[in-house]
Amino acid sequence: MAKSRTKKRTHVGANNPKHKAPLVGRSAVQDPKSMVIRIGAGEVGSSISQLAKDVRQVMEPGTASRLRERRANRLRDYVTMTGPLGVTHLLLFSRSDSGNTNLRIATTPRGPTLHFRVEKYSLCKDVRKAQRHPKGGGKEYITPPLLIMNNISTSGADANSKVPKHLESLTTTVFQSLFPRINPQTTPLKSIRRVLLLNREPAKDKDDGSFVLNFRHYAISTKPAGVSKPLRRLDAAEKLFGAKNRKGGVPNLGKLEDISEYMIGGENGEGYMTDGTSGSEMDTDAEVEVLEDAPRKVLSSKARAARAENGDKTADDERVERRRVTLVELGPRMKLRMTKVEEGLCSGKTMWHEHIHKSREEIKDLEKRWDQRRQEKEARRKEQKANVEKKQKERAASGAKSNKDGDDEDDDVEMDGNNSDLFDEMMEEDEMDSEGLAGDAEEALGEQMDDDEWEDEREEIAG
């Protein structure tokens, strides 16, 4: 009789690793995850919708790339799902009544929230049209980009500056938390395929309290340095022989009698064709030394002993090659001006404002108001908890055991989940509304139309 198999992969006692390596194109469990959302999906316009899709590509693979918004969705709906889905950041695009495009970067579940006004932007398709050899659509998006920030923190900033020091530190922390951390010693170079550059524009004078960021997105490509263009094309063609799709990249040698004519080049075949003599622009990008990926031959013990006797140490040296690093812009481009920083998730106390500056007395008055609000929320929460415990005791006394489990779960959700009174206070309509009065009017109009249809049907039935 055959021995029954014992399951060891998914059951208790399985020796599975605690943190598995993520699949290709997927993010790990501990990596930050984001959602790029259009608030008022039907009102932002086609350009902002395309900009949101382009930003989703930048945030790949740790983002909801197939997210579809509806006009009926409110911000509360997305915030409710951040916990079960493990979403750590929300990027909210919206358009104001005056036509300004706004971007809010919120950290879940309790903030803070950075408010930006998108002064200028260019879509990915616009960037590709302006390039002679655009790049994109390959394997660049299977790994997160490398974040590079420049001039975010200034040397002369302090707590009393127009842009205080703590605001610069907070901005740096929020943008760093958007992407997973890397370890330079263990991260393979092949996994770094893209670069996200955030450059802060310098202030014009000391009284300038603006905080403006330039958003750029590039793809990293490397080429062998010191190799002529014909030889690089032959090397690329050699790699295509094992591929299924061999279209493009293979040079046409049908009109030549010998390979030397292709390598020498020129009208009369005089001179070796290099980057300088081929008529193309000289590549002046930085060159780096990396370990060659070519396979190495493993020598036997006798061969190694013979090399040691002859004094040949070239086999022990690491095979290093020089490669030229180039950056190709993928898009989108954005010029972001920070306007406000809020303490909570799209609500709460204003920590900094570009145009409104309050005195110390006004700040103290606001602190008192916020303390009073916190005390009122805490009192309501305690009262709610007491009511829940009272209901549980009454049900236990009446012997309603069949419905006890389900009711307890509902009560727990009301007390601690996103349906609590505390959450309702955070998400008040007067503080934060994704679509404003237009969405409320649309909902009321829909209810009125449903009532009119039911009145017509009732008259037909009565007739």
Secondary structure by P-SEA (a helix, b strand, c coil): cbbbbbbccccccccccccccccccccccccbbbbbbbcccccccaaaaaaaaaaaaaacccccccccccccccaaaaaaacccccccbbbbbbccccbbbbbbbbccccccbbbbbbcccccaaaaaaaccccccccccccbbbbbbbcccccccccccccccaaaaaaaaaaaaacbbbbbccccccccccbbbbbbbbccccccccbbbbbbbbbbbbbbbccccaaaaaaaaaaaaccccccccccccccccccaaaaaacccccccccccccccccccccbbbbbccccbbbbbcaaaaaaaaaaccccccccbbbbbbbbbbbcccccbbbbcccccccccccccccccccccaaaaaaaaaaaaaaaaaaaaaaaaaaaaaaaaaaaaaaaccccaaaaaaaaaaaaccccccaaaaaaacccccccccaaaaaaaaaaaaaaaaaaaaaaaaaac
